[in-house]
Amino acid sequence: KTLFEYNQYLLGYEALQKSDSYFLNTLPYLKKAQAEGKNISQNRELLSSAVQKHIEMLSSLNVPDKFVWQPERESSSVLQLKAAIEASVSIRKKYL
């Protein structure tokens, strides 16, 4: 959130992608633990709470639709910020 608020869009975008990856890996680990007979109810509640907070925070971000990142000696790249945030919210909604 802070990275986006301070217009550090590239770092925010990369952090968001990493966060998405972690969220996508969480549920399989919980299911595996449950299959092993472990009680995951507390972890499931914690995940649900975190998901709700993430969705709330992501939905409140005010970022441009696109941002052109121009490194000094490399070609530019277009970051689809709104689309990335919407995809992240969609990923998290699967965990509710």
N, C-alpha and C positions, 0 to 999 in steps of 0.2 A: 504494500500500500504506500509506504513512504517513498519508495523509488518512483512510483508513478506521480505522487504528489509533487516531488521535486524535479519532474520532467526527465528523470533518468530512465527513459523509455526502453532502451536496449537492455539494461540490467533488469528492469522490471519484467520485461518480456521473457528474458531467459529464466528468471526466478519463477515466473508463472508456469513456464513449460516444465521446469523441474518439479514444481509442486504438483502439477497434473500427473506426472510420472509416479510420484509417491502415492497419490490418491489411487491411481489405477492398480498399484501393487498391494494396497492395503487389504482390500476385501479378499483376495485369494489367500493371503496369509491368515486372516481371521477364519476363513472356511477350513483351512488346513488344520489350524489349532482346534477348531470345533470337531473335526473328524478324528482328531487324536484324543478326543474326550475331555478337552479342557473347557472350562467355563469362560466364555467370551462375552457374557452379558455386560460386564462393566466396560470392557473395551469397545463394545458396540455402541453403548451409550455415549462414551467419550468421542467416538468417531462421529456420531450423529450430531452432537453438540458442536464439534469443530466444523462440520460441514455447514451447519446453519450459519455459524459466524462467518465462514469464508464466503458463502453466498451473499450474505448481508454486506460484507465489506466490498466484494467484487462489484456488486450491483450499485454501490454508491460512488464508484470511481468515475471521475470526469476526465476522459482522455479523448484525443482525436481518433477518428476512424482509422486513419493511416498515419504513419510517421516514416519519413525517409531518413534513414541513418546513413551518414556519409563519413566513413573513416578517412583518415588523412591520405593514405597511399593505396587505398583499395577502392573497389567499385561500391556504389551505394546499394543498400537493400531497403525494401519497403516492409515495414512491420505493420501487419494488420491488427492493430491493437484491440479495436472493438470486437472483431471476430474471435480473437484469442480469448478475450474475457468471456464472451458468450459461450465459447467451447468449454472453458473452465467451469463455468456455472453449470453447464449441461452435465459435465463429468461428475461434479459434486452432487447434483440432484439424484443421480443413480444410487447414492448411498443413504438417502433419506428413508 
